[in-house]
Amino acid sequence: MARFQKPAGFQSLSPDIADTESIAVAVASATVTIPSGTVAGDVIQVASSTNCYMTFTATATSSDMFLPAATVFYFVVPSGVTSIAAIRDTADGTMSITRMI
């Protein structure tokens, strides 16, 4: 069996489990502070147990970015952003935000 060779210039990220925040995703928009130590330009991992909408502003609506359940997304934290807001699509759930190092 051929061994995987990491491409030149390939960088990997690891989750900083100590820097994970969770938010209850429900019928009303909820906001959570981005994990401590996270600054503009850092990468965060976002995953939700339910279909939901999220934004980097104060209040989420159904017009915001859709995140399907059980899918992991990676975002570069925009300048000036300190929190994430989320609202459910049809069922309650939990969203986790983890700083990647």
C-alpha positions in Angstrom: 0.0 0.0 0.0 1.4 3.4 -1.0 2.1 5.8 1.9 0.5 9.2 1.9 3.0 11.9 1.0 2.2 15.4 2.4 2.3 17.9 -0.6 5.0 20.6 -0.4 3.7 23.6 1.4 0.9 21.7 3.0 -0.1 23.0 6.4 -2.3 21.3 8.9 -4.3 22.6 11.8 -5.2 20.9 15.0 -8.2 21.7 17.2 -7.4 23.5 20.5 -9.9 21.5 22.6 -9.4 23.8 25.5 -10.6 26.7 23.4 -14.1 25.4 22.4 -17.3 27.3 22.9 -20.9 25.9 22.5 -24.1 27.6 21.7 -27.7 26.3 22.0 -29.3 26.7 18.6 -33.0 27.3 19.0 -35.9 29.3 17.6 -34.5 32.6 18.8 -31.1 33.9 17.8 -28.3 33.2 20.3 -24.8 34.6 20.5 -21.6 33.2 21.8 -18.1 34.8 22.1 -15.5 33.3 19.9 -13.1 31.1 21.8 -10.5 33.0 24.0 -7.2 33.6 22.4 -8.8 33.9 18.9 -7.8 36.9 16.9 -8.5 38.2 13.4 -6.9 35.9 10.8 -7.1 32.8 13.1 -9.0 29.8 11.8 -12.1 28.4 13.7 -13.9 25.2 13.2 -17.7 25.4 13.3 -20.1 22.4 13.5 -23.7 22.1 14.4 -25.9 19.2 15.4 -28.9 20.7 13.6 -29.5 22.7 10.3 -29.0 26.3 11.2 -28.1 29.8 10.0 -25.1 31.7 11.4 -23.5 35.1 11.2 -20.5 37.0 12.5 -22.8 39.8 13.6 -25.0 40.2 16.7 -28.2 38.5 15.5 -28.8 35.6 13.2 -31.7 35.3 10.8 -32.9 32.8 8.2 -31.3 35.1 5.6 -27.8 34.4 6.9 -25.4 31.6 5.9 -26.9 28.2 6.1 -25.0 25.4 7.8 -26.3 21.9 7.4 -26.2 19.5 10.4 -23.2 17.3 11.0 -21.0 19.2 8.7 -17.7 20.9 9.7 -16.8 24.3 8.4 -13.6 26.3 8.7 -13.6 30.1 8.7 -10.9 32.7 9.0 -12.0 35.1 11.7 -12.7 38.5 10.1 -11.2 41.7 11.7 -13.3 43.1 14.5 -15.4 40.0 15.0 -15.7 38.8 18.6 -18.9 36.6 18.5 -21.0 34.3 16.4 -24.8 34.2 16.3 -27.0 31.3 15.2 -30.6 30.4 14.8 -32.1 27.0 14.0 -33.8 26.0 10.8 -36.4 23.6 12.1 -35.1 21.8 15.1 -33.1 22.8 18.2 -29.5 21.7 18.5 -25.9 22.7 19.6 -23.2 24.5 17.7 -19.5 24.1 18.6 -16.9 26.7 17.8 -13.2 25.6 18.2 -10.1 27.6 17.7 -7.6 25.8 15.4 -3.9 26.0 16.1 
